Amino acid sequence: MGAEEQSRWLGITDAGERSEQPDSSDKVEKPRFRIGVFAIIERSGYYLLAHRSDIDWWNLPGGGLEYDETLEEGLAREVREEIGSTIEIERLVGVYSKPRKREVVLTFLCHLVPNSAEPGTSDEVSNVAWFLPSEFPTNLLPKHRQRLDDALLSQTQAVIRAQTTSAEEDQRIPKGM
Protein backbone atom coordinates (compact mmCIF):
# COMPACT_ATOMS: atom_id res chain seq x y z
CA MET A 1 0.00 0.00 0.00
CA GLY A 2 1.48 3.34 -1.05
CA ALA A 3 1.60 6.59 0.91
CA GLU A 4 -1.27 8.05 -1.13
CA GLU A 5 -3.53 5.11 -0.27
CA GLN A 6 -2.53 5.21 3.40
CA SER A 7 -3.49 8.88 3.62
CA ARG A 8 -7.07 7.98 2.67
CA TRP A 9 -7.57 5.64 5.62
CA LEU A 10 -10.18 6.78 8.10
CA GLY A 11 -8.73 7.23 11.55
CA ILE A 12 -8.90 8.90 14.92
CA THR A 13 -6.34 11.59 15.66
CA ASP A 14 -4.23 11.72 18.80
CA ALA A 15 -6.66 14.40 20.03
CA GLY A 16 -9.53 11.88 19.70
CA GLU A 17 -11.10 13.61 16.72
CA ARG A 18 -12.18 12.01 13.46
CA SER A 19 -9.52 12.28 10.77
CA GLU A 20 -10.68 13.14 7.26
CA GLN A 21 -9.07 12.70 3.87
CA PRO A 22 -6.68 15.63 3.54
CA ASP A 23 -6.88 18.04 0.65
CA SER A 24 -4.08 20.28 -0.51
CA SER A 25 -5.35 23.30 1.43
CA ASP A 26 -5.83 21.71 4.86
CA LYS A 27 -3.35 20.42 7.38
CA VAL A 28 -4.84 17.32 8.99
CA GLU A 29 -3.30 15.37 11.84
CA LYS A 30 -1.98 11.92 11.01
CA PRO A 31 -4.58 9.29 11.94
CA ARG A 32 -3.91 7.52 15.20
CA PHE A 33 -5.31 4.22 13.92
CA ARG A 34 -5.94 2.76 10.50
CA ILE A 35 -8.91 0.47 9.97
CA GLY A 36 -8.47 -2.70 7.92
CA VAL A 37 -11.14 -5.08 6.63
CA PHE A 38 -10.42 -8.63 5.45
CA ALA A 39 -12.55 -11.45 4.03
CA ILE A 40 -12.36 -15.12 4.89
CA ILE A 41 -14.19 -16.53 1.88
CA GLU A 42 -15.53 -20.05 2.43
CA ARG A 43 -17.07 -22.47 -0.09
CA SER A 44 -17.98 -26.05 0.82
CA GLY A 45 -15.31 -26.27 3.52
CA TYR A 46 -12.58 -24.71 1.35
CA TYR A 47 -11.10 -21.27 2.03
CA LEU A 48 -9.88 -18.84 -0.61
CA LEU A 49 -6.38 -17.46 -0.31
CA ALA A 50 -4.67 -14.89 -2.52
CA HIS A 51 -0.95 -15.07 -3.29
CA ARG A 52 0.56 -11.60 -3.16
CA SER A 53 2.37 -10.23 -6.21
CA ASP A 54 4.97 -8.33 -4.20
CA ILE A 55 6.13 -11.06 -1.81
CA ASP A 56 5.96 -14.86 -1.68
CA TRP A 57 3.11 -15.04 0.84
CA TRP A 58 -0.53 -16.11 0.75
CA ASN A 59 -3.05 -13.91 2.51
CA LEU A 60 -6.71 -13.04 2.86
CA PRO A 61 -8.23 -10.52 0.46
CA GLY A 62 -8.70 -7.13 2.07
CA GLY A 63 -7.10 -3.85 2.97
CA GLY A 64 -7.70 -0.38 4.30
CA LEU A 65 -11.01 1.35 4.75
CA GLU A 66 -11.18 4.59 2.79
CA TYR A 67 -12.74 7.81 3.99
CA ASP A 68 -16.52 7.90 3.73
CA GLU A 69 -16.87 4.09 3.28
CA THR A 70 -18.86 1.71 5.44
CA LEU A 71 -17.20 -1.51 6.56
CA GLU A 72 -19.28 -3.45 4.04
CA GLU A 73 -18.44 -1.08 1.18
CA GLY A 74 -14.73 -1.13 1.98
CA LEU A 75 -14.60 -4.91 2.21
CA ALA A 76 -16.55 -5.34 -1.03
CA ARG A 77 -14.25 -2.86 -2.81
CA GLU A 78 -11.05 -4.52 -1.58
CA VAL A 79 -12.24 -8.01 -2.60
CA ARG A 80 -13.38 -6.74 -6.00
CA GLU A 81 -10.05 -4.93 -6.59
CA GLU A 82 -7.89 -7.86 -5.50
CA ILE A 83 -9.72 -10.92 -6.85
CA GLY A 84 -12.59 -9.58 -8.98
CA SER A 85 -15.37 -11.31 -7.03
CA THR A 86 -18.49 -10.16 -5.20
CA ILE A 87 -19.10 -11.36 -1.64
CA GLU A 88 -21.74 -11.38 1.05
CA ILE A 89 -20.84 -11.22 4.73
CA GLU A 90 -22.02 -14.04 7.00
CA ARG A 91 -20.56 -12.80 10.29
CA LEU A 92 -17.76 -10.95 12.02
CA VAL A 93 -14.98 -13.38 12.94
CA GLY A 94 -12.70 -11.10 14.91
CA VAL A 95 -11.39 -7.69 15.82
CA TYR A 96 -7.60 -7.54 15.85
CA SER A 97 -5.48 -4.76 17.24
CA LYS A 98 -2.06 -4.34 15.65
CA PRO A 99 -0.38 -1.75 17.87
CA ARG A 100 2.96 -1.83 16.03
CA LYS A 101 1.23 -0.72 12.82
CA ARG A 102 -1.40 1.42 14.58
CA GLU A 103 -4.15 -0.63 12.96
CA VAL A 104 -7.43 -2.18 13.99
CA VAL A 105 -8.50 -4.99 11.65
CA LEU A 106 -11.97 -6.47 11.31
CA THR A 107 -12.17 -9.88 9.65
CA PHE A 108 -15.41 -11.30 8.28
CA LEU A 109 -16.53 -14.78 7.22
CA CYS A 110 -17.91 -14.36 3.70
CA HIS A 111 -19.26 -16.29 0.73
CA LEU A 112 -19.31 -15.50 -2.97
CA VAL A 113 -22.71 -14.21 -4.06
CA PRO A 114 -24.58 -16.24 -6.66
CA ASN A 115 -23.42 -15.25 -10.16
CA SER A 116 -20.19 -13.70 -8.82
CA ALA A 117 -17.17 -13.86 -11.06
CA GLU A 118 -14.78 -16.61 -10.04
CA PRO A 119 -11.81 -15.26 -8.08
CA GLY A 120 -8.88 -14.27 -10.26
CA THR A 121 -5.61 -12.36 -10.28
CA SER A 122 -4.90 -8.62 -10.29
CA ASP A 123 -1.98 -6.23 -9.91
CA GLU A 124 -1.86 -7.15 -6.20
CA VAL A 125 -2.56 -10.89 -6.53
CA SER A 126 -0.51 -13.33 -8.63
CA ASN A 127 -2.58 -16.44 -7.85
CA VAL A 128 -5.73 -17.53 -6.03
CA ALA A 129 -6.60 -20.98 -4.73
CA TRP A 130 -9.09 -22.77 -2.50
CA PHE A 131 -7.61 -24.72 0.44
CA LEU A 132 -8.90 -27.13 3.05
CA PRO A 133 -7.76 -26.06 6.54
CA SER A 134 -5.42 -29.07 6.73
CA GLU A 135 -3.76 -27.93 3.48
CA PHE A 136 -3.10 -24.25 4.20
CA PRO A 137 0.26 -23.32 2.65
CA THR A 138 3.29 -22.90 4.90
CA ASN A 139 3.85 -19.42 3.46
CA LEU A 140 0.49 -18.12 4.71
CA LEU A 141 0.96 -14.84 6.61
CA PRO A 142 0.86 -15.78 10.32
CA LYS A 143 -1.66 -13.10 11.30
CA HIS A 144 -3.96 -14.27 8.52
CA ARG A 145 -3.49 -17.89 9.62
CA GLN A 146 -4.61 -16.87 13.11
CA ARG A 147 -7.72 -15.20 11.68
CA LEU A 148 -8.55 -18.34 9.68
CA ASP A 149 -8.07 -20.46 12.81
CA ASP A 150 -10.46 -18.12 14.64
CA ALA A 151 -13.07 -18.59 11.89
CA LEU A 152 -12.68 -22.35 12.22
CA LEU A 153 -13.69 -22.09 15.90
CA SER A 154 -17.24 -21.50 14.58
CA GLN A 155 -18.07 -19.21 17.49
CA THR A 156 -21.17 -17.07 17.28
CA GLN A 157 -19.32 -14.20 18.96
CA ALA A 158 -16.32 -12.48 17.43
CA VAL A 159 -12.90 -12.94 19.01
CA ILE A 160 -10.87 -9.95 20.13
CA ARG A 161 -7.11 -10.38 19.81
CA ALA A 162 -3.93 -8.38 19.79
CA GLN A 163 -1.54 -9.25 16.96
CA THR A 164 1.71 -7.80 18.25
CA THR A 165 4.44 -9.26 16.05
CA SER A 166 6.08 -7.10 13.40
CA ALA A 167 5.90 -7.82 9.67
CA GLU A 168 9.61 -8.70 9.79
CA GLU A 169 9.00 -11.27 12.53
CA ASP A 170 5.99 -12.71 10.68
CA GLN A 171 7.84 -12.97 7.39
CA ARG A 172 11.13 -14.04 9.01
CA ILE A 173 12.89 -11.09 7.37
CA PRO A 174 16.24 -10.16 8.94
CA LYS A 175 16.15 -6.69 10.51
CA GLY A 176 17.42 -3.94 8.24
CA MET A 177 16.40 -5.61 4.97
Kinemage of the C-alpha trace (Angstrom):
@kinemage 1
@onewidth
@group {chain A} dominant
@subgroup {mainchain}
@vectorlist {calphas} color= white
{ca met a 1} P 0.000 0.000 0.000
{ca gly a 2} L 1.478 3.343 -1.048
{ca ala a 3} L 1.598 6.586 0.905
{ca glu a 4} L -1.274 8.047 -1.130
{ca glu a 5} L -3.535 5.112 -0.268
{ca gln a 6} L -2.526 5.207 3.400
{ca ser a 7} L -3.493 8.883 3.624
{ca arg a 8} L -7.070 7.981 2.672
{ca trp a 9} L -7.567 5.644 5.621
{ca leu a 10} L -10.184 6.777 8.098
{ca gly a 11} L -8.733 7.232 11.548
{ca ile a 12} L -8.902 8.896 14.920
{ca thr a 13} L -6.335 11.586 15.662
{ca asp a 14} L -4.231 11.722 18.798
{ca ala a 15} L -6.663 14.398 20.035
{ca gly a 16} L -9.530 11.884 19.703
{ca glu a 17} L -11.105 13.611 16.716
{ca arg a 18} L -12.184 12.012 13.458
{ca ser a 19} L -9.522 12.281 10.770
{ca glu a 20} L -10.678 13.138 7.257
{ca gln a 21} L -9.067 12.704 3.874
{ca pro a 22} L -6.685 15.628 3.539
{ca asp a 23} L -6.875 18.040 0.650
{ca ser a 24} L -4.077 20.279 -0.508
{ca ser a 25} L -5.352 23.304 1.434
{ca asp a 26} L -5.827 21.711 4.855
{ca lys a 27} L -3.352 20.422 7.381
{ca val a 28} L -4.844 17.316 8.989
{ca glu a 29} L -3.300 15.366 11.841
{ca lys a 30} L -1.980 11.918 11.012
{ca pro a 31} L -4.577 9.287 11.940
{ca arg a 32} L -3.907 7.521 15.203
{ca phe a 33} L -5.311 4.219 13.918
{ca arg a 34} L -5.945 2.764 10.500
{ca ile a 35} L -8.911 0.469 9.966
{ca gly a 36} L -8.469 -2.699 7.915
{ca val a 37} L -11.141 -5.082 6.629
{ca phe a 38} L -10.418 -8.633 5.449
{ca ala a 39} L -12.549 -11.454 4.032
{ca ile a 40} L -12.355 -15.123 4.892
{ca ile a 41} L -14.192 -16.533 1.882
{ca glu a 42} L -15.532 -20.049 2.431
{ca arg a 43} L -17.066 -22.467 -0.091
{ca ser a 44} L -17.985 -26.046 0.818
{ca gly a 45} L -15.310 -26.266 3.517
{ca tyr a 46} L -12.582 -24.714 1.350
{ca tyr a 47} L -11.103 -21.274 2.028
{ca leu a 48} L -9.883 -18.841 -0.608
{ca leu a 49} L -6.376 -17.456 -0.314
{ca ala a 50} L -4.672 -14.894 -2.524
{ca his a 51} L -0.946 -15.066 -3.285
{ca arg a 52} L 0.565 -11.603 -3.159
{ca ser a 53} L 2.370 -10.234 -6.206
{ca asp a 54} L 4.969 -8.325 -4.200
{ca ile a 55} L 6.132 -11.058 -1.811
{ca asp a 56} L 5.957 -14.864 -1.676
{ca trp a 57} L 3.108 -15.037 0.840
{ca trp a 58} L -0.530 -16.108 0.749
{ca asn a 59} L -3.054 -13.908 2.507
{ca leu a 60} L -6.711 -13.041 2.864
{ca pro a 61} L -8.227 -10.516 0.463
{ca gly a 62} L -8.700 -7.127 2.074
{ca gly a 63} L -7.097 -3.854 2.965
{ca gly a 64} L -7.697 -0.381 4.301
{ca leu a 65} L -11.006 1.352 4.745
{ca glu a 66} L -11.184 4.586 2.788
{ca tyr a 67} L -12.737 7.809 3.992
{ca asp a 68} L -16.520 7.899 3.734
{ca glu a 69} L -16.867 4.094 3.280
{ca thr a 70} L -18.862 1.715 5.435
{ca leu a 71} L -17.200 -1.506 6.562
{ca glu a 72} L -19.282 -3.454 4.039
{ca glu a 73} L -18.437 -1.080 1.182
{ca gly a 74} L -14.729 -1.132 1.976
{ca leu a 75} L -14.599 -4.907 2.212
{ca ala a 76} L -16.554 -5.336 -1.035
{ca arg a 77} L -14.247 -2.856 -2.808
{ca glu a 78} L -11.048 -4.520 -1.582
{ca val a 79} L -12.241 -8.005 -2.600
{ca arg a 80} L -13.380 -6.740 -5.998
{ca glu a 81} L -10.050 -4.929 -6.594
{ca glu a 82} L -7.890 -7.857 -5.501
{ca ile a 83} L -9.720 -10.921 -6.847
{ca gly a 84} L -12.592 -9.577 -8.976
{ca ser a 85} L -15.371 -11.313 -7.026
{ca thr a 86} L -18.487 -10.160 -5.198
{ca ile a 87} L -19.103 -11.358 -1.640
{ca glu a 88} L -21.735 -11.382 1.050
{ca ile a 89} L -20.844 -11.222 4.732
{ca glu a 90} L -22.016 -14.035 6.999
{ca arg a 91} L -20.556 -12.804 10.293
{ca leu a 92} L -17.762 -10.951 12.022
{ca val a 93} L -14.978 -13.385 12.936
{ca gly a 94} L -12.703 -11.103 14.913
{ca val a 95} L -11.386 -7.695 15.823
{ca tyr a 96} L -7.596 -7.545 15.846
{ca ser a 97} L -5.480 -4.758 17.243
{ca lys a 98} L -2.062 -4.340 15.650
{ca pro a 99} L -0.379 -1.750 17.874
{ca arg a 100} L 2.963 -1.826 16.029
{ca lys a 101} L 1.225 -0.716 12.823
{ca arg a 102} L -1.398 1.415 14.584
{ca glu a 103} L -4.155 -0.625 12.964
{ca val a 104} L -7.433 -2.175 13.990
{ca val a 105} L -8.496 -4.992 11.654
{ca leu a 106} L -11.968 -6.467 11.309
{ca thr a 107} L -12.167 -9.879 9.653
{ca phe a 108} L -15.409 -11.304 8.284
{ca leu a 109} L -16.529 -14.777 7.224
{ca cys a 110} L -17.914 -14.360 3.702
{ca his a 111} L -19.255 -16.285 0.729
{ca leu a 112} L -19.313 -15.502 -2.968
{ca val a 113} L -22.714 -14.214 -4.062
{ca pro a 114} L -24.583 -16.236 -6.665
{ca asn a 115} L -23.422 -15.246 -10.160
{ca ser a 116} L -20.186 -13.703 -8.822
{ca ala a 117} L -17.167 -13.862 -11.064
{ca glu a 118} L -14.783 -16.612 -10.038
{ca pro a 119} L -11.810 -15.263 -8.084
{ca gly a 120} L -8.882 -14.272 -10.257
{ca thr a 121} L -5.609 -12.361 -10.278
{ca ser a 122} L -4.901 -8.625 -10.287
{ca asp a 123} L -1.981 -6.229 -9.910
{ca glu a 124} L -1.857 -7.147 -6.204
{ca val a 125} L -2.556 -10.887 -6.526
{ca ser a 126} L -0.509 -13.326 -8.634
{ca asn a 127} L -2.576 -16.440 -7.853
{ca val a 128} L -5.732 -17.534 -6.031
{ca ala a 129} L -6.599 -20.982 -4.731
{ca trp a 130} L -9.087 -22.770 -2.495
{ca phe a 131} L -7.613 -24.724 0.444
{ca leu a 132} L -8.896 -27.127 3.045
{ca pro a 133} L -7.759 -26.060 6.541
{ca ser a 134} L -5.422 -29.071 6.728
{ca glu a 135} L -3.764 -27.931 3.481
{ca phe a 136} L -3.103 -24.246 4.199
{ca pro a 137} L 0.264 -23.324 2.653
{ca thr a 138} L 3.289 -22.905 4.902
{ca asn a 139} L 3.848 -19.423 3.459
{ca leu a 140} L 0.487 -18.116 4.709
{ca leu a 141} L 0.959 -14.840 6.610
{ca pro a 142} L 0.858 -15.780 10.324
{ca lys a 143} L -1.661 -13.098 11.299
{ca his a 144} L -3.964 -14.266 8.520
{ca arg a 145} L -3.494 -17.888 9.623
{ca gln a 146} L -4.613 -16.871 13.115
{ca arg a 147} L -7.722 -15.202 11.676
{ca leu a 148} L -8.546 -18.343 9.681
{ca asp a 149} L -8.066 -20.463 12.811
{ca asp a 150} L -10.457 -18.116 14.636
{ca ala a 151} L -13.068 -18.587 11.890
{ca leu a 152} L -12.685 -22.354 12.221
{ca leu a 153} L -13.688 -22.087 15.904
{ca ser a 154} L -17.236 -21.505 14.584
{ca gln a 155} L -18.067 -19.213 17.490
{ca thr a 156} L -21.165 -17.067 17.281
{ca gln a 157} L -19.318 -14.201 18.958
{ca ala a 158} L -16.316 -12.476 17.434
{ca val a 159} L -12.905 -12.937 19.009
{ca ile a 160} L -10.867 -9.955 20.125
{ca arg a 161} L -7.112 -10.379 19.809
{ca ala a 162} L -3.930 -8.381 19.789
{ca gln a 163} L -1.538 -9.247 16.964
{ca thr a 164} L 1.709 -7.796 18.251
{ca thr a 165} L 4.437 -9.255 16.053
{ca ser a 166} L 6.078 -7.099 13.396
{ca ala a 167} L 5.904 -7.816 9.671
{ca glu a 168} L 9.611 -8.704 9.794
{ca glu a 169} L 8.996 -11.270 12.532
{ca asp a 170} L 5.987 -12.709 10.684
{ca gln a 171} L 7.844 -12.973 7.390
{ca arg a 172} L 11.126 -14.036 9.007
{ca ile a 173} L 12.891 -11.088 7.368
{ca pro a 174} L 16.242 -10.162 8.944
{ca lys a 175} L 16.152 -6.689 10.507
{ca gly a 176} L 17.417 -3.942 8.244
{ca met a 177} L 16.399 -5.615 4.966
